[in-house]
Amino acid sequence: MKFKDRIAIVTGAGDGIGRGIALAFAREGADVAVCARRQTNVEETARRVVALGHFDASDEDAVARFVAETHSRLGPPTLLVANASTMPFGEASALSSVDMDACYASKVKSAALFTKHCIPLMQAAGGGSITFMGSVIGNTGFARFAFYGAMNAAVIGYARCLAIELAPHGIRVNSVSPGPVDAPMLHRFEVQLGGDAGKLRASIDTHQPRGKIASIEEVVATFMFLASPEAANITACDIRCDGGVSFNGG
């Protein structure tokens, strides 16, 4: 129960890693407020948590209301995980401005807005932990993921700058950069590519140094560690939770 009496906000918690993080916080004693784009998904996650919402996480008024309601119903949020994201895929010359805007809004703007509205509450509470979802693509680059990689690089850089700014207030800021994860985002990508999904998965697994991609639980564990008291001296770090793939030509 390492997060007993703590209040956590998890964005993009409708499924996959976000849902896993929310449930892990709940298992460790935190009260958790979750949000996602899809009502049915967030309701499924909310069976184990206390507050919920579905809205555009890049709408500042909606974010401000959600954070304020979390504070009113549960208490000051001192744990924030900004996980919301979309993953546009394709040649840079063919990427639509709609896809660009959606990726920026969900990945970068939403993280900045939730941070903006949580910081004063964390300061008043005496400290906190903020963790952003990144990606190894934001570190290493990957063909046909140029804009997604750029947005992840932005989040990683934002976390480092915030970490220095907020350290005097007892607020730690980090990011986690997974490689491929056996999660709904990857499954949707496999469908988008078409062809033989089994062969595609086998190819992805083969490229991993240990022969398989990460599970949701393995990535969630990294987030739990960074939010915990055991990571009290860790800030301004990007943790590559990628099984070594970024050093294997990934």
Protein Blocks (a to p, Z undefined) as FASTA:
>chain_A
ZZgoiacddehilgmjllmmmmmmmmnopacddddfblklmmmmmmmmmbdcdddfkbmk
lmmmmmmmmmmmnopcfbdcdfbdcddeddfklpcfklmmmmmmmmmmmmmmmmmmmmmm
mmmnopacddddddfklmnopghilmmmmmmmmmmmmmmmmmmmmmmnopacdddddddd
ddfklmmmmmmngpjfklmmmmmmmmpmnlpacdfklmmmmmmmmmpmklmmgghiacdd
egommmnoZZ
